[in-house]
């Protein structure tokens, strides 16, 4: 049976990574706003996650948000693009860690299902 809550949370976690990388490639302000919005939605969805590594997933969401929020503020205040790009790279690394944690969690859930 498909667990739609997991589908939506995982979708936004993957979308957060891809939209963040999209900003790094394009350096477009709209892409930064999309990346920030998707990251914030992913953070909210992670509050309801019932996984083995839920705390770690939430921590990576906070890290990503704490990189993208200042990046957006600095970008729209006319700051240097290298600082904005550096913050966006930090957020992308946090999002990549989220994806890795999801994969680890999937493997752990299959291992626990086999034991039962």
MMTF fields as JSON, N, C-alpha, C and O atoms, coordinates in Angstrom:
{
  "mmtfVersion": "1.0.0",
  "mmtfProducer": "UNKNOWN",
  "numBonds": 463,
  "numAtoms": 464,
  "numGroups": 116,
  "numChains": 1,
  "numModels": 1,
  "chainsPerModel": [1],
  "groupsPerChain": [116],
  "chainIdList": ["A"],
  "bondAtomList": [4, 2, 8, 6, 12, 10, 16, 14, 20, 18, 24, 22, 28, 26, 32, 30, 36, 34, 40, 38, 44, 42, 48, 46, 52, 50, 56, 54, 60, 58, 64, 62, 68, 66, 72, 70, 76, 74, 80, 78, 84, 82, 88, 86, 92, 90, 96, 94, 100, 98, 104, 102, 108, 106, 112, 110, 116, 114, 120, 118, 124, 122, 128, 126, 132, 130, 136, 134, 140, 138, 144, 142, 148, 146, 152, 150, 156, 154, 160, 158, 164, 162, 168, 166, 172, 170, 176, 174, 180, 178, 184, 182, 188, 186, 192, 190, 196, 194, 200, 198, 204, 202, 208, 206, 212, 210, 216, 214, 220, 218, 224, 222, 228, 226, 232, 230, 236, 234, 240, 238, 244, 242, 248, 246, 252, 250, 256, 254, 260, 258, 264, 262, 268, 266, 272, 270, 276, 274, 280, 278, 284, 282, 288, 286, 292, 290, 296, 294, 300, 298, 304, 302, 308, 306, 312, 310, 316, 314, 320, 318, 324, 322, 328, 326, 332, 330, 336, 334, 340, 338, 344, 342, 348, 346, 352, 350, 356, 354, 360, 358, 364, 362, 368, 366, 372, 370, 376, 374, 380, 378, 384, 382, 388, 386, 392, 390, 396, 394, 400, 398, 404, 402, 408, 406, 412, 410, 416, 414, 420, 418, 424, 422, 428, 426, 432, 430, 436, 434, 440, 438, 444, 442, 448, 446, 452, 450, 456, 454, 460, 458],
  "bondOrderList": [1, 1, 1, 1, 1, 1, 1, 1, 1, 1, 1, 1, 1, 1, 1, 1, 1, 1, 1, 1, 1, 1, 1, 1, 1, 1, 1, 1, 1, 1, 1, 1, 1, 1, 1, 1, 1, 1, 1, 1, 1, 1, 1, 1, 1, 1, 1, 1, 1, 1, 1, 1, 1, 1, 1, 1, 1, 1, 1, 1, 1, 1, 1, 1, 1, 1, 1, 1, 1, 1, 1, 1, 1, 1, 1, 1, 1, 1, 1, 1, 1, 1, 1, 1, 1, 1, 1, 1, 1, 1, 1, 1, 1, 1, 1, 1, 1, 1, 1, 1, 1, 1, 1, 1, 1, 1, 1, 1, 1, 1, 1, 1, 1, 1, 1],
  "groupList": [{"groupName": "UNK", "atomNameList": ["N", "CA", "C", "O"], "elementList": ["N", "C", "C", "O"], "formalChargeList": [0, 0, 0, 0], "bondAtomList": [1, 0, 2, 1, 3, 2], "bondOrderList": [1, 1, 2], "singleLetterCode": "X", "chemCompType": "L-PEPTIDE LINKING"}],
  "groupTypeList": [0, 0, 0, 0, 0, 0, 0, 0, 0, 0, 0, 0, 0, 0, 0, 0, 0, 0, 0, 0, 0, 0, 0, 0, 0, 0, 0, 0, 0, 0, 0, 0, 0, 0, 0, 0, 0, 0, 0, 0, 0, 0, 0, 0, 0, 0, 0, 0, 0, 0, 0, 0, 0, 0, 0, 0, 0, 0, 0, 0, 0, 0, 0, 0, 0, 0, 0, 0, 0, 0, 0, 0, 0, 0, 0, 0, 0, 0, 0, 0, 0, 0, 0, 0, 0, 0, 0, 0, 0, 0, 0, 0, 0, 0, 0, 0, 0, 0, 0, 0, 0, 0, 0, 0, 0, 0, 0, 0, 0, 0, 0, 0, 0, 0, 0, 0],
  "groupIdList": [1, 2, 3, 4, 5, 6, 7, 8, 9, 10, 11, 12, 13, 14, 15, 16, 17, 18, 19, 20, 21, 22, 23, 24, 25, 26, 27, 28, 29, 30, 31, 32, 33, 34, 35, 36, 37, 38, 39, 40, 41, 42, 43, 44, 45, 46, 47, 48, 49, 50, 51, 52, 53, 54, 55, 56, 57, 58, 59, 60, 61, 62, 63, 64, 65, 66, 67, 68, 69, 70, 71, 72, 73, 74, 75, 76, 77, 78, 79, 80, 81, 82, 83, 84, 85, 86, 87, 88, 89, 90, 91, 92, 93, 94, 95, 96, 97, 98, 99, 100, 101, 102, 103, 104, 105, 106, 107, 108, 109, 110, 111, 112, 113, 114, 115, 116],
  "secStructList": [7, 7, 7, 2, 2, 2, 2, 2, 2, 2, 2, 2, 2, 2, 2, 2, 2, 2, 2, 2, 2, 2, 2, 2, 2, 2, 7, 7, 2, 2, 2, 2, 2, 2, 2, 2, 2, 2, 2, 2, 2, 2, 2, 2, 2, 2, 6, 6, 7, 7, 1, 6, 6, 2, 2, 2, 2, 2, 2, 2, 2, 2, 2, 2, 2, 2, 2, 2, 2, 2, 2, 2, 2, 2, 2, 2, 6, 6, 7, 7, 2, 2, 2, 2, 2, 2, 2, 2, 2, 2, 2, 2, 2, 2, 2, 2, 2, 2, 2, 2, 2, 2, 2, 2, 2, 2, 2, 2, 2, 2, 2, 2, 2, 2, 2, 7],
  "xCoordList": [0.836, 0.0, 0.882, 1.848, 0.54, 1.313, 0.976, -0.192, 2.015, 1.836, 2.034, 3.16, 0.921, 0.968, 1.709, 2.277, 1.72, 2.491, 3.975, 4.665, 4.465, 5.88, 6.163, 7.22, 5.211, 5.394, 5.56, 6.485, 4.664, 4.725, 5.977, 6.613, 6.332, 7.529, 8.786, 9.658, 8.884, 10.054, 10.104, 11.18, 8.943, 8.891, 9.464, 10.271, 9.052, 9.539, 11.002, 11.709, 11.459, 12.879, 13.727, 14.743, 13.311, 14.037, 13.911, 14.874, 12.728, 12.508, 13.341, 13.799, 13.538, 14.383, 15.813, 16.446, 16.311, 17.672, 17.77, 18.687, 16.835, 16.933, 16.704, 17.35, 15.803, 15.591, 16.787, 17.119, 17.43, 18.63, 19.765, 20.467, 19.939, 20.965, 20.612, 21.495, 19.316, 18.883, 19.302, 19.713, 19.202, 19.664, 21.172, 21.665, 21.901, 23.359, 23.784, 24.774, 23.029, 23.366, 22.942, 23.704, 21.724, 21.178, 21.483, 21.573, 21.643, 21.846, 20.71, 20.92, 19.51, 18.324, 17.585, 17.422, 17.136, 16.46, 15.159, 14.82, 14.436, 13.2, 13.498, 12.752, 14.581, 14.97, 15.349, 15.086, 15.957, 16.29, 15.023, 14.945, 14.039, 12.77, 12.07, 11.522, 12.085, 11.482, 12.213, 11.579, 13.542, 14.325, 14.023, 13.872, 13.935, 13.63, 12.228, 12.031, 11.259, 9.888, 9.748, 9.083, 10.373, 10.303, 11.003, 10.528, 12.127, 12.827, 11.982, 11.966, 11.284, 10.43, 9.265, 8.897, 8.685, 7.616, 8.162, 7.515, 9.348, 9.96, 10.218, 10.063, 10.611, 10.837, 9.546, 9.533, 8.471, 7.179, 6.737, 6.235, 6.918, 6.521, 7.365, 6.889, 8.605, 9.478, 9.064, 9.49, 8.241, 7.753, 6.865, 6.75, 6.235, 5.283, 5.886, 5.165, 7.184, 7.813, 7.965, 8.411, 7.59, 7.737, 8.758, 8.405, 10.006, 11.069, 12.095, 12.072, 12.998, 14.057, 14.957, 15.41, 15.207, 16.143, 15.417, 15.913, 14.252, 13.431, 14.146, 14.082, 14.818, 15.513, 16.634, 16.839, 17.347, 18.439, 17.902, 18.494, 16.773, 16.16, 15.7, 15.865, 15.13, 14.683, 15.88, 15.808, 16.964, 18.169, 18.714, 19.113, 18.734, 19.218, 18.293, 18.751, 16.994, 16.055, 16.34, 16.341, 16.581, 16.898, 18.202, 18.307, 19.183, 20.462, 20.259, 20.796, 19.493, 19.229, 18.503, 18.85, 17.491, 16.758, 17.658, 17.572, 18.524, 19.42, 20.52, 21.243, 20.65, 21.543, 20.775, 21.26, 19.581, 18.86, 18.19, 18.09, 17.735, 17.1, 18.1, 17.789, 19.295, 20.265, 20.72, 20.998, 20.796, 21.188, 20.185, 20.578, 18.895, 17.868, 17.929, 17.82, 18.103, 18.187, 19.387, 19.276, 20.524, 21.727, 21.601, 22.055, 20.987, 20.842, 20.01, 20.37, 18.889, 17.988, 18.414, 17.834, 19.413, 19.958, 21.192, 21.828, 21.532, 22.622, 23.991, 24.991, 24.069, 25.354, 26.11, 25.577, 27.348, 28.179, 27.611, 27.096, 27.716, 27.129, 27.938, 27.397, 29.221, 30.004, 29.521, 29.525, 29.112, 28.581, 27.241, 26.99, 26.389, 25.087, 25.282, 24.608, 26.19, 26.459, 27.018, 26.652, 27.894, 28.439, 27.362, 27.374, 26.431, 25.323, 24.425, 23.957, 24.185, 23.353, 24.031, 23.357, 25.346, 26.068, 25.92, 25.725, 26.011, 25.796, 24.415, 24.261, 23.404, 22.043, 21.929, 21.232, 22.613, 22.577, 23.225, 22.747, 24.299, 24.942, 23.992, 23.888, 23.303, 22.332, 21.2, 20.751, 20.738, 19.689, 20.184, 19.438, 21.428, 21.998, 22.08, 21.812, 22.448, 22.459, 21.057, 20.904, 20.035, 18.654, 18.321, 17.72, 18.712, 18.442, 19.19, 18.634, 20.434, 21.204, 20.546, 20.471, 20.068, 19.383, 18.087, 17.734, 17.385, 16.167, 16.517, 15.828, 17.58, 17.996, 18.388, 18.012, 19.14, 19.511, 18.268, 18.178, 17.308, 16.075, 15.278, 14.697, 15.246, 14.546, 15.203, 14.516, 16.523, 17.242, 16.976, 16.759, 16.989, 16.723, 15.298, 15.07, 14.339, 12.952, 12.766, 11.992, 13.457, 13.394, 14.046, 13.564, 15.136, 15.803, 14.902, 14.847, 14.198, 13.278, 12.06, 11.51, 11.631, 10.489, 10.858, 10.022, 12.106, 12.557, 12.647, 12.415, 12.986, 13.092, 11.73, 11.61, 10.712, 9.366, 8.674, 7.543],
  "yCoordList": [-1.183, 0.0, 1.249, 1.343, 2.179, 3.415, 4.327, 4.564, 4.83, 5.791, 7.188, 7.629, 7.867, 9.125, 10.217, 11.113, 10.168, 11.146, 11.041, 12.051, 9.797, 9.591, 10.029, 10.589, 9.769, 10.168, 11.683, 12.17, 12.429, 13.885, 14.439, 15.349, 13.906, 14.424, 14.107, 14.963, 12.884, 12.528, 13.344, 13.75, 13.584, 14.384, 15.774, 16.265, 16.407, 17.758, 17.76, 18.742, 16.688, 16.601, 16.515, 17.199, 15.675, 15.576, 16.875, 17.32, 17.475, 18.727, 19.858, 20.742, 19.834, 20.844, 20.757, 21.777, 19.541, 19.364, 19.836, 20.578, 19.409, 19.75, 21.234, 21.809, 21.867, 23.304, 24.111, 25.148, 23.639, 24.314, 24.201, 25.178, 23.03, 22.86, 23.685, 24.22, 23.788, 24.637, 26.081, 26.742, 26.58, 27.945, 28.052, 29.033, 27.052, 27.102, 27.143, 27.785, 26.454, 26.431, 27.731, 28.3, 28.201, 29.351, 30.697, 31.71, 30.719, 31.956, 32.952, 34.165, 32.418, 33.212, 33.516, 32.614, 34.746, 35.063, 34.288, 33.936, 34.022, 33.245, 31.825, 31.253, 31.27, 29.924, 29.896, 28.91, 30.961, 31.045, 31.103, 30.457, 31.871, 31.956, 30.602, 30.183, 29.918, 28.583, 27.621, 26.861, 27.653, 26.761, 27.03, 26.093, 28.294, 28.634, 28.171, 27.602, 28.412, 27.989, 26.488, 25.996, 25.759, 24.296, 23.77, 22.822, 24.379, 23.964, 24.2, 23.366, 25.315, 25.589, 24.602, 24.156, 24.261, 23.252, 21.902, 21.199, 21.537, 20.265, 20.237, 19.198, 21.376, 21.44, 21.192, 20.432, 21.823, 21.632, 20.178, 19.611, 19.571, 18.172, 17.228, 16.166, 17.601, 16.742, 16.69, 15.792, 17.639, 17.591, 16.378, 15.904, 15.874, 14.767, 13.423, 12.429, 13.376, 12.144, 11.166, 11.526, 9.938, 8.861, 7.858, 6.731, 8.27, 7.415, 7.213, 7.883, 6.268, 5.996, 7.214, 7.494, 7.919, 9.039, 10.379, 11.305, 10.492, 11.702, 12.93, 14.003, 12.791, 13.938, 14.433, 15.639, 13.513, 13.892, 14.567, 15.524, 14.064, 14.684, 16.102, 17.006, 16.3, 17.634, 18.571, 19.749, 18.053, 18.874, 19.332, 20.487, 18.439, 18.844, 19.877, 20.748, 19.791, 20.79, 22.159, 23.168, 22.191, 23.464, 24.048, 25.256, 23.189, 23.657, 24.264, 25.33, 23.593, 24.102, 25.442, 26.373, 25.535, 26.797, 27.912, 29.05, 27.579, 28.59, 29.012, 29.974, 28.311, 28.749, 29.537, 30.557, 29.066, 29.703, 31.019, 31.926, 31.137, 32.397, 33.557, 34.587, 33.424, 34.518, 34.699, 35.819, 33.604, 33.727, 34.591, 35.444, 34.378, 35.175, 36.634, 37.546, 36.848, 38.221, 38.936, 40.078, 38.265, 38.873, 39.086, 40.104, 38.132, 38.245, 39.464, 40.229, 39.642, 40.735, 42.073, 43.109, 42.062, 43.329, 43.74, 44.746, 42.965, 43.331, 42.897, 43.484, 41.893, 41.422, 40.668, 40.394, 40.344, 39.639, 38.255, 37.572, 37.865, 36.583, 35.404, 34.307, 35.606, 34.483, 34.081, 32.895, 35.038, 34.728, 34.01, 33.038, 34.483, 33.848, 32.435, 31.506, 32.271, 30.943, 30.018, 28.843, 30.526, 29.71, 29.226, 28.067, 30.102, 29.692, 28.678, 27.726, 28.878, 27.934, 26.57, 25.54, 26.557, 25.278, 24.573, 23.358, 25.321, 24.725, 24.118, 23.035, 24.808, 24.272, 23.025, 22.076, 23.023, 21.848, 20.645, 19.52, 20.871, 19.77, 19.219, 18.004, 20.103, 19.647, 18.863, 17.85, 19.329, 18.606, 17.254, 16.275, 17.197, 15.918, 14.955, 13.763, 15.461, 14.612, 14.104, 12.969, 14.926, 14.475, 13.297, 12.319, 13.393, 12.303, 11.044, 9.948, 11.187, 10.029, 9.416, 8.193, 10.261, 9.745, 9.024, 8.033, 9.502, 8.81, 7.429, 6.453, 7.343, 6.043, 5.103, 3.93, 5.607, 4.781, 4.336, 3.186, 5.24, 4.907, 3.839, 2.955, 3.91, 2.887, 1.53, 0.526, 1.497, 0.236, -0.298, -1.497, 0.587, 0.151, -0.369, -1.333, 0.258, -0.201, -1.558, -2.376, -1.818, -3.148, -4.191, -5.32, -3.824, -4.764, -5.105, -6.259, -4.109, -4.377, -5.166, -5.954, -4.965, -5.718, -7.187, -8.069, -7.45, -8.835, -9.565, -10.772, -8.83, -9.45, -9.815, -10.745, -9.081, -9.313, -10.506, -10.818],
  "zCoordList": [0.0, 0.0, 0.0, 0.757, -0.841, -0.937, 0.235, 0.54, 0.88, 1.966, 1.373, 1.144, 1.132, 0.404, 1.161, 0.536, 2.476, 3.237, 2.938, 2.801, 2.837, 2.497, 1.065, 0.775, 0.177, -1.223, -1.316, -1.967, -0.667, -0.743, -0.07, -0.602, 1.083, 1.757, 0.953, 0.799, 0.441, -0.37, -1.659, -2.098, -2.265, -3.485, -3.236, -4.025, -2.147, -1.875, -1.441, -1.667, -0.827, -0.479, -1.747, -1.863, -2.698, -3.967, -4.766, -5.391, -4.744, -5.461, -4.861, -5.585, -3.55, -2.904, -3.425, -3.699, -3.557, -4.077, -5.521, -5.873, -6.355, -7.777, -8.03, -8.907, -7.286, -7.493, -6.999, -7.573, -5.943, -5.452, -6.469, -6.73, -7.032, -8.066, -9.295, -9.966, -9.589, -10.7, -10.507, -11.461, -9.279, -9.019, -9.196, -9.751, -8.729, -8.865, -10.326, -10.676, -11.174, -12.601, -13.285, -14.066, -12.991, -13.721, -13.076, -13.77, -11.753, -10.992, -11.235, -11.243, -11.433, -11.714, -10.409, -9.587, -10.192, -8.93, -8.724, -7.594, -9.801, -9.664, -9.198, -8.403, -9.691, -9.278, -7.801, -7.113, -7.314, -5.888, -5.037, -3.992, -5.479, -4.747, -4.751, -3.731, -5.892, -5.975, -5.043, -4.312, -5.067, -4.205, -2.735, -1.951, -2.358, -0.968, -0.587, 0.486, -1.456, -1.171, -1.04, -0.128, -1.949, -1.904, -0.656, -0.03, -0.293, 0.928, 2.166, 3.072, 2.219, 3.376, 3.449, 4.536, 2.298, 2.275, 2.725, 3.501, 2.243, 2.644, 4.147, 4.789, 4.705, 6.153, 6.917, 7.885, 6.492, 7.163, 7.058, 8.029, 5.892, 5.715, 6.563, 6.965, 6.837, 7.639, 9.106, 9.833, 9.553, 10.93, 11.165, 12.295, 10.11, 10.239, 9.829, 9.75, 9.569, 9.103, 10.256, 11.345, 9.999, 10.99, 10.448, 10.099, 10.383, 9.88, 10.98, 12.012, 10.73, 11.701, 11.888, 12.998, 10.825, 10.852, 10.761, 10.119, 11.393, 11.285, 11.842, 11.242, 12.967, 13.568, 12.662, 12.521, 12.057, 11.164, 9.905, 9.408, 9.39, 8.219, 8.537, 7.718, 9.707, 10.093, 10.278, 9.927, 10.824, 10.993, 9.645, 9.499, 8.659, 7.336, 6.709, 5.969, 6.996, 6.479, 7.083, 6.377, 8.396, 9.042, 8.496, 8.283, 8.274, 7.731, 6.354, 6.054, 5.525, 4.183, 4.236, 3.51, 5.101, 5.234, 5.744, 5.283, 6.7, 7.263, 6.29, 6.553, 5.184, 4.115, 3.049, 2.559, 2.694, 1.594, 1.989, 1.163, 3.224, 3.637, 3.574, 2.975, 4.175, 4.016, 2.568, 2.142, 1.812, 0.406, -0.349, -1.145, -0.106, -0.781, -0.33, -1.149, 0.967, 1.475, 0.86, 0.413, 0.839, 0.271, -1.232, -1.755, -1.929, -3.383, -3.745, -4.64, -3.041, -3.39, -2.788, -3.115, -1.92, -1.426, -2.22, -1.906, -3.248, -4.141, -3.678, -4.091, -2.838, -2.336, -3.429, -4.505, -3.129, -4.099, -4.395, -3.509, -5.638, -6.033, -5.501, -5.361, -5.203, -4.682, -3.291, -2.96, -2.48, -1.159, -1.276, -0.562, -2.167, -2.389, -2.915, -2.47, -3.85, -4.402, -3.336, -3.282, -2.494, -1.408, -0.458, -0.044, -0.109, 0.756, 0.055, 0.68, -1.235, -1.988, -2.105, -2.086, -2.225, -2.252, -0.91, -0.867, 0.181, 1.503, 1.63, 2.194, 1.109, 1.136, 0.268, 0.629, -0.873, -1.752, -1.078, -1.224, -0.35, 0.379, 1.441, 1.61, 2.152, 3.154, 2.495, 3.033, 1.33, 0.611, 0.114, 0.126, -0.318, -0.747, 0.428, 0.275, 1.596, 2.79, 3.116, 3.568, 2.892, 3.102, 2.202, 2.644, 0.946, 0.001, 0.425, 0.367, 0.848, 1.319, 2.546, 2.666, 3.463, 4.655, 4.292, 4.932, 3.289, 2.844, 2.313, 2.61, 1.532, 0.99, 2.122, 2.113, 3.094, 4.254, 5.007, 5.437, 5.17, 5.879, 5.136, 5.764, 3.823, 3.035, 3.235, 3.421, 3.198, 3.408, 4.807, 4.982, 5.811, 7.186, 7.345, 8.076, 6.672, 6.804, 6.146, 6.642, 5.041, 4.428, 5.326, 5.413, 5.994, 6.897, 8.079, 8.504, 8.612, 9.718, 9.258, 10.026, 8.019, 7.494, 7.303, 7.5, 6.92, 6.749, 8.08, 8.144, 9.158, 10.48, 11.052, 11.849, 10.642, 11.2, 10.597, 10.969]
}
